[in-house]
């Protein structure tokens, strides 16, 4: 490995000499100049890994040099030094892009420790940059991460169907990334310049869904203070994503079907038909073909939506993607939360691979974010993971027949299992599930979030 190159900028001969000796003794390739202008000329023709610069110098001070380095986009980690240190100067230096600020006089160990910390940060930054490039190049498609055969097949399907206006029906469990896939289809299609409008059909009360989809005229009802465009109109020329379409009432289904067949909509309180050019992408966790047989979903609307079906695999069926997803989320939350987590230990990764992931990718993302925030190390350790992952989330029967005697743990696992069974029984209808479970709807939503079943 080549020695790290350091440029020392200080107008004192003795300081330049001392630092050069110390750094060369530690294996660094050190160069020294006495003026900021000399440093700038040298930096424009030769790369350096680190710059140690005094603040108070004739002609061009350290802060002016720092500004010039940043303006010229010269890549180097900069550490400022001064015998006249103040908090304001240190803060200004950091704002301008310095990595750290050291007050003179300092002991050799102090400057060496600062450099080693800077080296560690730079190594992590470059590692993350290379990983981000690799993930983006090899395993990502419009922010969807995966290299498993099932995900490669999903990517290929997206590429094939994006160019057409035909309706798409995305099927998959909660947390598998249905909206991300819908966006990928839209932004890889000729409609990418148009709007992508998402409507959660399960989250909007039936009484408001029609006005949300079709809009209304001023005075159409008591609270209609001004005209409102509906989602169909806003998505004109683009894509309308109807999430949780299986939760839509039969009466609302009739109106959606009419809009799709005729290519026009009518606002509440208006007699005027509005032409709309919209591509429909629908998504559901429910088995719509079964719902059709049970007369809970209109057959004609089902066939209108199901022109291009796309099934998303659950995370438990593509566990080879887990290490890649973990790295992706670590990169994401390092940036978002200003953290420096370098990866995940083998022990923690083994726990991720053993877990069943009932909440799929969404649950995994939550678990990684939580682990990163709680981490006291440079890597995610097993103790930072949620208890259900650390303990393997045993099925309730195995838990009760085994050696586990924690009432608190058993209650959590049993509650989570009952909620999942109730949601499966009701086809994902949370209102019905709350009645079956004999708890309030808000309490169910809280527990769904707590157990990572759905967000």
C-alpha positions as CSV (number, residue, x, y, z in Angstrom):
1,X,0.0,0.0,0.0
2,X,1.4,3.4,-1.0
3,X,2.1,5.9,1.8
4,X,-0.5,8.6,2.4
5,X,0.5,12.0,1.1
6,X,0.3,15.0,3.5
7,X,0.9,18.7,2.7
8,X,1.9,20.8,5.6
9,X,1.2,24.6,5.3
10,X,2.8,26.8,8.0
11,X,4.8,30.0,8.0
12,X,7.0,28.8,10.9
13,X,10.1,26.9,9.9
14,X,10.3,25.0,13.2
15,X,6.7,23.8,13.0
16,X,7.2,22.6,9.4
17,X,10.4,20.8,10.3
18,X,8.9,19.1,13.4
19,X,5.7,17.9,11.6
20,X,7.7,16.6,8.6
21,X,9.9,14.5,10.9
22,X,7.0,13.2,13.0
23,X,4.9,12.3,10.0
24,X,7.7,10.7,7.9
25,X,8.6,8.6,11.0
26,X,5.0,7.3,11.0
27,X,5.2,6.3,7.3
28,X,3.5,9.3,5.7
29,X,4.9,11.0,2.6
30,X,5.1,14.6,3.9
31,X,5.8,17.8,2.0
32,X,5.9,21.3,3.6
33,X,5.4,24.9,2.3
34,X,5.4,28.2,4.1
35,X,2.6,30.1,2.3
36,X,-1.0,29.5,1.3
37,X,-0.3,30.6,-2.3
38,X,2.5,28.0,-2.6
39,X,0.2,25.3,-1.3
40,X,-2.6,26.2,-3.8
41,X,-0.1,26.1,-6.7
42,X,1.2,22.7,-5.5
43,X,-2.4,21.3,-5.0
44,X,-3.5,22.2,-8.5
45,X,-0.8,20.0,-10.0
46,X,-0.4,17.2,-7.5
47,X,-2.9,15.2,-5.4
48,X,-2.6,15.0,-1.6
49,X,-4.7,12.9,0.8
50,X,-4.4,15.3,3.8
51,X,-3.6,19.0,4.3
52,X,-2.4,20.3,7.7
53,X,-2.7,24.1,7.5
54,X,-2.0,26.9,10.0
55,X,-4.8,29.5,10.3
56,X,-2.7,32.7,10.7
57,X,-0.3,33.2,7.8
58,X,0.9,36.2,5.7
59,X,-0.8,37.0,2.4
60,X,-3.2,34.1,2.3
61,X,-4.5,32.9,5.7
62,X,-5.6,29.3,6.4
63,X,-9.3,30.0,6.1
64,X,-8.8,31.8,2.7
65,X,-6.8,28.7,1.6
66,X,-9.6,26.5,2.7
67,X,-12.1,28.5,0.7
68,X,-9.9,28.4,-2.4
69,X,-9.5,24.6,-2.1
70,X,-13.2,24.0,-1.8
71,X,-13.9,26.4,-4.7
72,X,-11.5,24.5,-7.0
73,X,-13.0,21.2,-5.8
74,X,-9.7,19.8,-4.8
75,X,-10.1,16.4,-3.1
76,X,-8.3,16.3,0.3
77,X,-9.1,16.0,4.0
78,X,-8.1,19.3,5.7
79,X,-7.1,19.8,9.3
80,X,-6.6,23.3,10.6
81,X,-4.0,24.4,13.2
82,X,-3.6,27.6,15.2
83,X,-1.9,29.0,18.3
84,X,-4.6,31.6,18.5
85,X,-7.5,29.2,18.6
86,X,-11.1,30.3,19.4
87,X,-14.4,28.5,19.2
88,X,-15.6,30.9,16.5
89,X,-12.6,30.2,14.3
90,X,-13.0,26.4,14.8
91,X,-16.7,26.6,13.9
92,X,-16.0,28.7,10.8
93,X,-13.3,26.3,9.6
94,X,-15.7,23.3,10.0
95,X,-18.4,25.2,8.1
96,X,-16.0,25.8,5.3
97,X,-15.3,22.1,5.0
98,X,-12.4,21.3,7.4
99,X,-12.4,17.9,9.0
100,X,-11.0,19.0,12.3
101,X,-9.3,21.8,14.2
102,X,-6.2,21.4,16.4
103,X,-5.0,24.1,18.9
104,X,-1.2,24.7,19.1
105,X,0.9,23.7,21.0
106,X,0.0,20.1,20.6
107,X,1.7,16.8,21.4
108,X,2.8,14.6,18.5
109,X,0.3,11.9,19.6
110,X,-2.6,14.4,19.4
111,X,-1.9,15.2,15.7
112,X,-1.3,11.6,14.9
113,X,-4.6,10.5,16.5
114,X,-6.5,13.2,14.5
115,X,-4.9,12.0,11.3
116,X,-5.8,8.4,12.1
117,X,-9.4,9.3,12.7
118,X,-9.4,11.2,9.5
119,X,-8.0,8.2,7.7
120,X,-10.6,6.0,9.1
121,X,-13.4,8.3,8.0
122,X,-11.9,8.7,4.5
123,X,-11.5,4.9,4.2
124,X,-15.2,4.4,5.2
125,X,-16.3,7.2,2.8
126,X,-14.5,5.6,-0.2
127,X,-15.7,2.1,0.7
128,X,-19.3,3.4,0.9
129,X,-18.8,5.2,-2.4
130,X,-17.5,2.1,-4.2
131,X,-20.3,0.0,-2.7
132,X,-22.9,2.5,-3.7
133,X,-21.5,2.5,-7.3
134,X,-21.5,-1.4,-7.3
135,X,-25.0,-1.6,-5.9
136,X,-26.3,1.0,-8.4
137,X,-24.5,-0.6,-11.4
138,X,-25.1,-4.3,-10.8
139,X,-28.1,-4.9,-8.5
140,X,-30.4,-1.9,-8.5
141,X,-33.3,-1.0,-10.8
142,X,-34.9,2.3,-10.0
143,X,-34.0,1.9,-6.3
144,X,-35.2,-1.7,-6.1
145,X,-32.4,-3.8,-4.8
146,X,-31.8,-7.5,-5.7
147,X,-29.7,-10.0,-7.5
148,X,-31.7,-13.2,-6.9
149,X,-33.2,-15.0,-9.8
150,X,-36.7,-13.9,-8.7
151,X,-35.8,-10.2,-8.6
152,X,-33.9,-10.3,-11.9
153,X,-37.1,-11.7,-13.4
154,X,-39.1,-8.8,-11.8
155,X,-36.6,-6.3,-13.4
156,X,-36.9,-8.0,-16.8
157,X,-40.7,-7.8,-16.5
158,X,-40.7,-4.1,-15.6
159,X,-38.5,-3.4,-18.7
160,X,-40.9,-5.4,-20.9
161,X,-44.1,-3.8,-19.8
162,X,-43.0,-0.2,-19.2
163,X,-43.5,0.9,-22.8
164,X,-47.1,0.0,-23.0
165,X,-50.2,1.8,-21.7
166,X,-52.0,-1.4,-20.7
167,X,-53.0,-1.7,-17.0
168,X,-50.7,-3.5,-14.6
169,X,-51.8,-5.4,-11.5
170,X,-49.0,-5.7,-8.9
171,X,-49.5,-8.6,-6.4
172,X,-47.6,-9.2,-3.3
173,X,-47.5,-9.2,0.5
174,X,-47.3,-6.0,2.5
175,X,-43.9,-4.5,2.5
176,X,-42.6,-6.1,-0.7
177,X,-42.2,-2.7,-2.4
178,X,-45.3,-2.5,-4.7
179,X,-45.3,1.3,-4.9
180,X,-41.6,1.3,-5.7
181,X,-42.2,-1.1,-8.6
182,X,-45.1,1.1,-9.8
183,X,-42.8,4.1,-9.8
184,X,-40.1,2.0,-11.7
185,X,-42.7,1.2,-14.4
186,X,-43.7,4.8,-14.7
187,X,-40.2,6.4,-14.7
188,X,-39.0,3.8,-17.3
189,X,-42.0,4.5,-19.6
190,X,-42.7,7.1,-22.3
191,X,-45.0,8.7,-19.6
192,X,-42.1,9.5,-17.3
193,X,-42.5,13.2,-18.0
194,X,-46.1,13.1,-16.8
195,X,-47.2,12.9,-13.2
196,X,-47.1,9.8,-11.0
197,X,-50.2,10.1,-8.7
198,X,-50.6,7.5,-5.9
199,X,-53.9,6.9,-4.1
200,X,-54.3,4.5,-1.2
201,X,-57.7,3.1,-1.7
202,X,-57.7,1.4,1.8
203,X,-56.8,4.6,3.7
204,X,-59.5,6.9,2.3
205,X,-63.1,6.5,3.6
206,X,-65.6,5.4,1.0
207,X,-67.5,8.7,1.3
208,X,-64.3,10.7,0.3
209,X,-62.9,8.3,-2.3
210,X,-65.0,9.6,-5.2
211,X,-64.0,13.2,-4.6
212,X,-60.4,12.2,-4.2
213,X,-60.4,10.3,-7.5
214,X,-62.6,12.6,-9.6
215,X,-62.5,15.9,-7.9
216,X,-65.4,18.3,-7.2
217,X,-66.8,21.7,-8.2
218,X,-67.0,24.6,-5.7
219,X,-70.3,24.2,-3.8
220,X,-70.7,20.5,-4.7
221,X,-71.2,19.8,-1.0
222,X,-71.0,21.8,2.3
223,X,-67.2,21.9,2.7
224,X,-66.5,22.4,-1.0
225,X,-65.2,25.9,-0.6
226,X,-63.3,25.8,-3.9
227,X,-62.8,23.6,-7.0
228,X,-60.5,20.6,-6.6
229,X,-58.9,18.4,-9.3
230,X,-59.2,14.7,-8.8
231,X,-56.4,12.1,-9.0
232,X,-57.4,11.0,-12.5
233,X,-57.2,14.6,-13.8
234,X,-53.8,15.2,-12.0
235,X,-52.4,12.0,-13.6
236,X,-53.4,13.1,-17.2
237,X,-50.5,12.1,-19.5
238,X,-48.9,10.1,-16.7
239,X,-49.7,7.2,-14.3
240,X,-52.3,6.7,-11.6
241,X,-51.3,4.2,-9.0
242,X,-54.3,2.7,-7.1
243,X,-52.8,1.0,-4.0
244,X,-54.8,-1.5,-2.0
245,X,-57.4,-1.7,-4.8
246,X,-58.9,-4.8,-3.1
247,X,-60.2,-2.6,-0.3
248,X,-62.4,-0.5,-2.6
249,X,-66.2,-0.8,-2.2
250,X,-68.3,-2.3,-5.0
251,X,-69.9,1.1,-5.7
252,X,-66.5,2.8,-6.1
253,X,-65.4,-0.1,-8.4
254,X,-68.3,0.7,-10.7
255,X,-67.1,4.3,-11.1
256,X,-63.5,3.3,-11.6
257,X,-64.5,0.8,-14.3
258,X,-66.6,3.5,-16.1
259,X,-63.6,5.9,-16.1
260,X,-61.3,3.3,-17.5
261,X,-63.8,2.2,-20.2
262,X,-64.7,5.7,-21.4
263,X,-61.4,7.5,-20.7
264,X,-63.2,10.4,-19.1
265,X,-64.3,11.5,-15.6
266,X,-66.9,13.8,-14.1
267,X,-66.3,16.0,-11.0
268,X,-68.8,15.9,-8.2
269,X,-71.3,18.7,-8.8
270,X,-70.5,19.0,-12.5
271,X,-72.2,17.8,-15.7
272,X,-69.1,18.2,-17.8
273,X,-67.1,15.1,-18.8
274,X,-63.3,15.6,-18.7
275,X,-61.1,13.5,-21.1
276,X,-58.2,11.8,-19.3
277,X,-55.2,9.9,-20.7
278,X,-54.1,7.8,-17.8
279,X,-52.2,4.6,-17.3
280,X,-53.5,2.6,-14.4
281,X,-51.2,0.5,-12.1
282,X,-53.1,-1.2,-9.3
283,X,-51.7,-3.1,-6.3
284,X,-53.2,-5.4,-3.7
285,X,-52.2,-7.9,-1.0
286,X,-55.5,-9.7,-1.5
287,X,-56.3,-12.6,-3.9
288,X,-58.6,-10.7,-6.3
289,X,-59.5,-13.8,-8.2
290,X,-60.8,-15.3,-5.0
291,X,-62.6,-12.0,-4.2
292,X,-64.3,-12.2,-7.6
293,X,-65.6,-15.7,-6.8
294,X,-66.9,-14.4,-3.5
295,X,-68.6,-11.4,-5.2
296,X,-66.4,-9.0,-3.3
297,X,-64.7,-7.6,-6.4
298,X,-66.2,-6.9,-9.8
299,X,-65.1,-9.5,-12.4
300,X,-65.1,-6.9,-15.3
301,X,-62.9,-4.5,-13.3
302,X,-60.5,-7.4,-12.4
303,X,-60.0,-8.3,-16.0
304,X,-59.6,-4.7,-16.9
305,X,-56.8,-4.3,-14.3
306,X,-55.2,-7.7,-14.7
307,X,-53.9,-7.2,-18.3
308,X,-50.2,-7.3,-17.1
309,X,-50.0,-9.1,-13.7
310,X,-46.7,-8.8,-11.8
311,X,-46.1,-11.0,-8.7
312,X,-43.5,-9.7,-6.2
313,X,-41.7,-12.4,-4.1
314,X,-41.7,-12.1,-0.3
315,X,-38.3,-11.5,1.3
316,X,-38.2,-15.0,2.8
317,X,-38.2,-16.4,-0.8
318,X,-35.1,-14.3,-1.9
319,X,-32.8,-14.4,1.1
320,X,-29.7,-14.2,-1.1
321,X,-30.7,-10.5,-1.4
322,X,-30.4,-9.9,2.3
323,X,-26.7,-9.0,2.5
324,X,-27.1,-6.6,-0.4
325,X,-30.2,-5.0,1.1
326,X,-28.4,-4.6,4.4
327,X,-25.5,-2.8,2.7
328,X,-28.0,-0.6,0.8
329,X,-29.9,0.5,3.9
330,X,-26.6,1.1,5.8
331,X,-25.5,3.4,3.0
332,X,-28.9,5.1,3.0
333,X,-29.1,5.8,6.8
334,X,-25.4,6.7,7.1
335,X,-26.2,9.6,4.8
336,X,-29.6,10.4,6.3
337,X,-28.6,10.3,9.9
338,X,-24.9,11.3,9.5
339,X,-23.7,8.0,10.9
340,X,-20.5,6.1,10.2
341,X,-21.6,2.4,10.3
342,X,-19.2,0.4,8.2
343,X,-21.3,-2.8,7.8
344,X,-22.8,-5.7,9.7
345,X,-21.1,-8.5,11.6
346,X,-21.3,-12.1,10.5
347,X,-23.3,-13.0,13.6
348,X,-25.9,-10.2,13.0
349,X,-26.2,-11.2,9.3
350,X,-26.7,-14.8,10.3
351,X,-29.7,-13.7,12.4
352,X,-31.1,-11.7,9.5
353,X,-30.8,-14.8,7.3
354,X,-32.6,-17.0,9.9
355,X,-35.5,-14.7,10.4
356,X,-38.8,-15.2,8.4
357,X,-39.4,-11.5,7.7
358,X,-43.2,-11.4,7.8
359,X,-43.1,-7.6,7.2
360,X,-40.7,-8.1,4.2
361,X,-38.3,-5.4,3.0
362,X,-40.2,-2.7,4.9
363,X,-39.6,-4.6,8.2
364,X,-36.0,-5.2,7.3
365,X,-35.4,-1.5,6.6
366,X,-36.9,-0.5,9.9
367,X,-34.7,-3.1,11.7
368,X,-31.5,-1.9,10.0
369,X,-32.3,1.8,10.7
370,X,-33.0,1.0,14.4
371,X,-29.8,-1.1,14.7
372,X,-27.7,1.7,13.3
373,X,-29.1,4.3,15.6
374,X,-28.5,2.0,18.7
375,X,-25.1,0.8,17.6
376,X,-22.1,1.7,19.7
377,X,-19.7,0.1,17.2
378,X,-18.6,0.6,13.6
379,X,-20.6,-2.4,12.6
380,X,-24.1,-3.6,13.5
381,X,-23.9,-6.2,16.3
382,X,-26.6,-8.8,17.1
383,X,-27.6,-7.0,20.3
384,X,-28.7,-3.9,18.3
385,X,-31.3,-5.9,16.3
386,X,-35.0,-6.1,17.4
387,X,-35.7,-8.9,20.0
388,X,-37.9,-10.9,17.6
389,X,-34.9,-11.2,15.2
390,X,-32.4,-12.0,17.9
391,X,-34.7,-14.7,19.4
392,X,-35.6,-16.2,16.0
393,X,-39.3,-15.3,16.3
394,X,-40.4,-18.9,17.0
395,X,-43.9,-19.8,16.0
396,X,-46.2,-19.7,19.1
397,X,-46.6,-23.4,19.4
398,X,-42.9,-24.0,19.4
399,X,-42.4,-21.2,21.9
400,X,-45.0,-22.6,24.4
401,X,-43.7,-26.1,24.1
402,X,-40.1,-25.1,24.4
403,X,-38.0,-23.7,27.3
404,X,-39.0,-20.1,26.8
405,X,-40.6,-18.8,30.0
406,X,-40.7,-15.0,29.4
407,X,-44.4,-13.9,29.5
408,X,-43.5,-10.5,27.9
409,X,-41.8,-12.2,25.0
410,X,-44.5,-14.8,24.5
411,X,-47.2,-12.2,24.6
412,X,-45.5,-10.2,21.8
413,X,-45.0,-13.2,19.6
414,X,-48.6,-14.4,20.1
415,X,-50.0,-11.0,19.5
416,X,-48.0,-10.6,16.3
417,X,-49.1,-14.0,15.1
418,X,-52.8,-13.4,15.8
419,X,-52.6,-10.1,14.0
420,X,-51.1,-11.7,10.9
421,X,-53.7,-14.5,10.9
422,X,-56.5,-11.9,11.3
423,X,-55.2,-9.8,8.4
424,X,-54.8,-12.9,6.2
425,X,-58.3,-14.0,7.1
426,X,-59.8,-10.6,6.2
427,X,-57.6,-10.2,3.0
428,X,-55.7,-7.4,4.6
429,X,-58.8,-5.4,5.8
430,X,-57.6,-3.8,9.0
431,X,-61.1,-2.6,10.1
432,X,-62.5,-6.2,9.9
433,X,-59.3,-7.6,11.5
434,X,-59.6,-5.2,14.5
435,X,-63.2,-6.5,15.1
436,X,-62.1,-10.1,14.9
437,X,-59.2,-9.4,17.3
438,X,-61.6,-7.4,19.6
439,X,-59.3,-4.4,19.8
440,X,-59.8,-0.9,18.5
441,X,-58.7,0.1,15.0
442,X,-56.1,2.6,16.3
443,X,-54.7,-0.1,18.7
444,X,-54.3,-2.5,15.8
445,X,-52.5,0.1,13.7
446,X,-50.2,0.8,16.6
447,X,-49.4,-2.9,17.1
448,X,-48.8,-3.4,13.3
449,X,-46.2,-0.6,13.5
450,X,-44.7,-2.0,16.7
451,X,-44.2,-5.5,15.3
452,X,-43.1,-4.4,11.9
453,X,-46.0,-6.1,10.2
454,X,-46.9,-3.0,8.2
455,X,-46.2,0.7,8.3
